[in-house]
Amino acid sequence: MASPIDAAGWRFDNSYARLPAGLHTRTTPVPVRSPKIVILNAPLATTLGLDAEAIGGPDGAGVCAGNTLPPVADPIAQAYAGHQYGHFTNLGDGRAILLGEQIAPDGRRCDIQLKGAGRTRYSRGGDGRAALGPMLREYLISEAMHALGIPTTRSLAVTMTGEAVFREEVLAGAVLVRVAASHIRVGTFEYAAAVADPSLLPALLAHAIGRHDPGLADAPEPAIAFLEAVIDRQAELVARWMHVGFVHGVMNTDNAAVSGETIDYGPCAFLDAYHPATVFSSIDRQGRYAYGNQPAITHWNLARLAESLLPAVPGEEPVALERIREVLATFPARYDRHALAGWRAKLGLFTMDDADQTLVSSLLTAMAEIRADFTDTFAALAGAAVSAAPPPPFDTGPLAVWLVAWRARLGRQSQSLAEVSARMRRTNPLVIPRNHRVEEALAAAAVGEMAPFERLLDAVTHPFDDAEETGPYRHGPPAGCGPYRTFCGT
């Protein structure tokens, strides 16, 4: 039962905390010295039914840092496992604490989690804290993803703690308030299936279905129906990543949310020059999570979910295993369907043609050959639909050859070129969080100057606007910047 609404609008429930104790540990956030909110997501606060002015004040800063708790909050650290770079590990929230679930005015249930709130049972020697830069990075990228229409966790606030954290250097400490449909991961099911307590898996499955797929509660095979739903959500999510050149960077099973939201923005980045083998993460030395590998890794992660659900599938194990395999085998076709639908939209195609996949593949091959800028290329193509003279990079080389085939394909549908261009402008962003701009903004924030961050945030949350203000943020890095590398921030 949700709590009464207080002055700030907190209206909490704690359904996950009522699950068996093996799935979590009650954990109180560790108070910080002097909490100060440095960025507040007022529109998100309103959507959640919160008073942005109250949240942004001193009392709200205390809640956002973990010094005080919303009414009826029952804070916990969640237990989960994960295959990290292919190796199974028991994990859990080492620096994150789930305060509870805010019931929004529209009835949605949203996790409110503090990231960087102190040590937990699962910290494994870590300090449980977070630095300002990585928390601002997650705020920025998650809000950019939301503006792009990609399912994602979101960020309500970043609060400085007034304390230092010690990594390779001394950094300012911060806490992120993360908002999610839930924090149930593939790794949560792996954990529930791996431990000796047989009550955990059925309890977790029933909770996840009730949370994300209530219509499946009476399905003849709930575990199979749930697996199908998660497969489809993950197929669509990763297809959308591919459409904007997003590289997650750390696709471990503990970072695969069954809700279908993007979660964990540690070493992520966006493509500038296109190549499918692009890797940004400093620790992904083998390219496991490269841009072009993301669909296959998603399939691999879903296989781990399928294995975990096997005990919940009725029938003898050989029969249950065959049912699981049948469902898992649908991933490639589901992914291809979502991916091709998105590529068609990016190319201004309203109809279906058997040769469309070849048209997409040949475009990407040509882009890789000349290392074309991913975002700029698709933005230019929207203009090429209504321009007699092909714009760069479609005016020469392999892209000029491809353009002829594309224009011939447009001629086989009834929509006007103006309609084609309009669809493409709604689908192909002009602005993404360019890696060099992100680093500039975070460097300025580290010395107390938030204006560059706020300007960049405004630009990336209006990715399709052809406005003067977004001009400085539209293009890739200047020549000579060298390869970009990202780090996990822990």
Residue pairs with C-beta under 8 A, 6 or more apart in sequence:
1 13
2 11
2 12
2 13
2 103
3 10
3 11
3 12
3 13
3 70
3 71
3 72
4 11
4 71
5 11
5 49
6 70
6 71
7 51
7 54
8 50
8 51
8 54
8 55
8 59
8 60
8 63
8 70
9 48
9 49
9 50
9 51
9 54
10 50
10 63
10 70
10 71
10 73
10 102
11 49
11 102
11 103
12 70
12 71
12 72
12 73
12 99
12 100
12 101
12 102
12 103
12 112
13 72
13 100
13 101
13 103
13 109
14 72
14 73
14 74
14 100
14 101
15 101
15 109
15 207
15 211
16 23
16 24
16 76
16 78
16 98
16 101
16 111
16 182
16 207
17 24
17 26
17 74
17 76
17 98
17 100
19 203
19 204
19 207
20 197
20 199
20 200
20 203
22 79
22 192
22 195
22 197
22 199
22 200
23 78
23 79
23 188
23 191
23 192
23 200
23 203
23 204
24 76
24 77
24 78
24 79
24 98
25 76
25 77
25 79
25 92
25 120
25 121
25 122
26 74
26 75
26 76
27 75
27 76
27 77
27 93
27 97
27 120
27 121
28 75
28 97
29 65
29 66
29 67
29 69
29 75
29 97
29 99
29 114
29 117
29 118
30 66
30 117
30 118
30 119
30 128
31 65
31 66
31 67
32 65
32 66
32 67
32 161
32 162
32 163
32 173
32 175
33 161
33 162
33 163
34 161
34 162
35 61
35 62
35 64
35 65
35 67
35 159
35 160
35 161
35 162
35 175
36 61
36 159
36 160
36 162
37 55
37 56
37 60
37 61
37 64
37 157
37 158
37 159
37 160
38 132
38 136
38 158
38 159
38 160
38 174
38 445
38 450
39 136
39 139
39 157
39 158
39 450
39 453
39 454
39 457
40 52
40 55
40 56
40 156
40 157
41 139
41 143
41 154
41 155
41 156
41 157
42 52
42 56
44 154
44 155
44 156
44 179
45 51
45 52
45 55
45 156
46 52
47 104
48 102
48 104
48 110
48 156
48 179
49 102
49 103
49 104
49 105
50 102
54 60
55 63
55 64
55 156
55 157
59 68
60 157
61 159
62 68
63 69
63 70
64 114
64 156
64 157
64 159
64 175
64 177
65 114
65 117
65 159
65 161
65 175
66 97
66 114
66 117
66 118
66 175
69 75
69 99
70 99
70 100
70 112
72 100
73 99
73 100
74 100
75 97
75 98
75 99
75 100
76 97
76 98
77 92
77 93
77 94
77 96
77 97
77 98
77 120
77 121
77 122
78 92
78 93
78 96
78 98
78 183
78 188
79 92
79 93
79 122
79 188
79 191
80 91
80 92
80 93
80 185
80 187
80 188
80 190
80 191
80 254
81 88
81 89
81 90
81 91
81 187
81 188
81 190
81 191
81 194
81 253
81 254
82 88
82 89
82 91
82 185
82 186
82 187
82 190
82 252
82 253
82 254
82 255
83 89
83 187
83 190
83 252
83 253
83 301
83 304
84 91
84 252
84 254
85 252
85 284
85 288
86 288
88 190
90 191
90 194
91 122
91 187
91 191
91 254
92 120
92 121
92 122
93 120
93 122
94 119
94 120
94 122
94 123
94 124
94 126
94 128
95 115
95 116
95 117
95 118
95 119
95 120
95 123
95 126
95 127
95 128
95 129
95 130
95 490
96 113
96 114
96 115
96 116
96 117
96 120
96 178
97 113
97 114
97 117
97 118
97 120
98 111
98 112
98 113
98 183
99 112
99 113
99 114
100 111
100 112
101 109
101 110
101 111
101 112
102 109
102 110
102 112
102 179
103 109
104 110
108 181
109 181
109 182
109 211
110 179
110 180
110 181
111 178
111 179
111 180
111 181
111 182
111 183
112 156
112 177
112 178
112 179
113 177
113 178
113 179
113 180
113 183
114 175
114 176
114 177
114 178
115 130
115 135
115 138
115 175
115 176
115 177
115 178
116 128
116 129
116 130
116 135
116 161
116 173
116 174
116 175
116 176
117 128
117 175
118 128
118 129
119 126
119 127
119 128
120 128
126 490
127 165
127 166
129 161
129 163
129 165
129 173
130 165
130 173
130 174
130 175
130 176
130 489
131 165
131 167
131 171
131 172
131 173
131 174
131 489
132 158
132 160
132 171
132 172
132 173
132 174
132 445
132 446
133 171
133 442
133 445
133 446
133 489
134 266
134 489
135 158
135 174
135 175
135 176
136 158
136 174
136 441
136 442
136 445
136 453
137 265
137 438
137 442
137 489
138 155
138 176
138 178
138 265
138 266
139 155
139 158
139 176
139 457
140 433
140 438
140 441
140 453
140 456
140 457
140 460
141 265
141 268
141 433
141 438
142 152
142 153
142 154
142 155
142 262
142 265
143 154
143 155
143 457
143 460
143 461
144 432
144 433
144 460
144 461
144 463
145 152
145 246
145 262
146 152
146 154
146 461
147 460
147 461
147 462
147 463
148 240
148 244
148 429
148 432
148 463
149 240
150 237
150 240
150 241
150 244
150 246
150 262
151 233
151 237
151 240
151 259
151 260
151 261
151 262
152 261
152 262
152 263
153 178
153 179
153 180
153 181
153 257
153 261
153 262
153 263
154 178
154 179
154 180
155 176
155 177
155 178
155 179
156 177
156 178
156 179
157 176
157 177
158 174
158 175
158 176
158 177
159 174
159 175
159 177
160 172
160 173
160 174
161 172
161 173
161 174
161 175
162 173
163 173
164 170
164 171
164 172
164 173
165 171
165 172
165 173
171 446
172 446
180 257
180 259
180 261
180 263
181 211
181 212
181 257
181 259
181 261
182 208
182 211
182 212
182 257
182 258
182 259
183 257
183 263
184 204
184 207
184 208
184 211
184 212
184 257
184 258
184 259
185 253
185 254
185 255
185 256
185 257
185 258
185 263
186 253
186 254
186 256
186 258
186 301
186 302
186 304
186 305
186 308
187 252
187 253
187 254
187 256
188 204
188 258
189 201
189 204
189 205
189 258
189 305
189 308
189 309
190 253
190 304
190 305
190 307
190 308
191 200
192 200
192 201
192 203
192 204
192 308
193 201
193 307
193 308
193 309
193 310
193 311
194 308
201 308
201 309
201 311
201 312
202 312
205 222
205 223
205 226
205 309
205 312
206 217
206 222
208 226
208 258
209 216
209 217
209 222
209 226
210 217
211 259
212 229
212 258
212 259
213 225
213 226
213 229
216 222
216 225
216 226
216 229
219 225
221 313
221 314
221 323
222 312
223 309
223 312
223 313
224 313
224 323
224 324
224 327
226 309
227 302
227 305
227 306
227 309
227 324
227 327
227 328
228 327
228 330
230 258
230 260
230 302
230 305
231 302
231 327
231 328
231 330
231 331
231 334
232 334
233 258
233 259
233 260
234 256
234 260
234 298
234 301
234 302
234 331
235 298
235 331
235 334
235 335
235 337
235 338
236 260
236 334
236 338
237 260
237 261
237 262
238 294
238 295
238 298
238 335
239 295
239 335
239 338
239 339
239 341
239 342
240 338
240 342
241 247
241 248
241 262
241 294
242 291
242 294
242 295
242 339
242 342
243 339
243 342
243 343
243 346
244 270
244 375
244 429
244 432
245 270
245 271
245 274
245 291
245 374
245 375
245 432
246 268
246 270
246 271
247 268
247 269
247 270
247 271
247 278
247 279
247 280
247 289
247 290
247 291
247 294
248 255
248 262
248 264
248 268
248 289
248 294
249 266
249 267
249 268
249 269
249 279
249 280
249 281
249 284
249 289
249 486
250 264
250 266
250 267
250 268
250 281
250 284
250 289
250 488
251 288
251 289
251 294
251 297
251 298
251 301
253 301
253 304
253 305
255 263
255 264
256 263
256 298
256 301
256 302
256 305
257 263
258 305
266 486
266 487
266 488
266 489
266 490
267 280
267 281
267 282
267 283
267 284
267 486
267 487
267 488
267 489
268 280
268 486
269 280
269 435
269 484
269 486
270 374
270 375
270 432
270 433
270 434
270 435
271 278
271 291
271 374
271 375
272 373
272 374
272 434
272 435
272 476
272 477
272 484
273 371
273 372
273 373
273 374
273 476
274 364
274 367
274 368
274 371
274 372
274 373
274 374
274 377
275 291
275 368
275 371
276 290
276 291
276 292
276 364
276 368
277 287
277 290
277 291
277 292
278 290
278 291
278 292
279 287
279 289
279 290
279 291
280 435
280 484
280 485
280 486
281 289
281 485
281 486
281 487
281 488
282 485
282 486
282 487
283 488
284 290
287 293
288 297
289 297
295 335
295 339
298 331
298 335
299 328
299 331
299 332
299 335
302 328
302 331
303 328
306 324
306 325
306 327
306 328
307 324
309 324
310 317
310 320
310 321
310 324
313 320
313 323
313 324
314 320
315 323
336 357
340 356
340 357
340 360
342 427
343 356
343 360
344 350
344 352
344 356
345 423
345 424
345 427
346 378
346 381
346 424
346 427
346 428
347 359
347 360
347 363
347 381
347 406
347 409
347 424
348 381
348 382
348 385
348 410
348 415
348 420
348 421
348 423
348 424
349 356
349 409
349 410
349 413
350 413
350 415
350 419
350 420
350 423
351 412
351 413
353 359
353 409
353 412
355 409
356 409
359 405
359 406
359 409
362 402
362 405
363 399
363 402
363 406
365 398
366 372
366 397
366 398
366 399
366 401
366 402
367 374
367 377
367 399
369 397
369 398
370 393
370 397
370 398
370 399
372 393
372 399
373 475
373 476
375 428
375 429
375 430
375 431
375 432
375 474
376 474
376 475
376 476
377 393
377 399
378 424
378 428
379 428
379 429
379 430
379 474
380 391
380 392
380 393
380 394
381 394
381 406
381 424
381 428
382 421
382 424
382 425
382 428
383 391
383 421
384 390
384 391
384 394
384 403
385 410
385 417
385 420
385 421
385 424
386 417
386 418
386 420
386 421
389 395
390 400
390 403
393 399
394 400
394 402
394 403
410 417
410 420
425 464
425 466
426 464
428 464
429 463
429 464
430 463
430 464
430 465
430 466
430 470
430 474
431 459
431 460
431 462
431 463
431 465
431 470
431 473
431 474
432 460
432 463
433 456
433 460
434 473
434 475
434 476
434 477
435 477
435 484
436 476
436 477
436 478
436 481
436 484
437 456
437 473
438 456
440 452
440 456
441 452
441 453
441 455
441 456
442 453
444 450
444 451
444 452
444 453
445 452
445 453
455 469
456 473
458 469
459 469
459 470
459 472
459 473
460 473
462 470
477 484
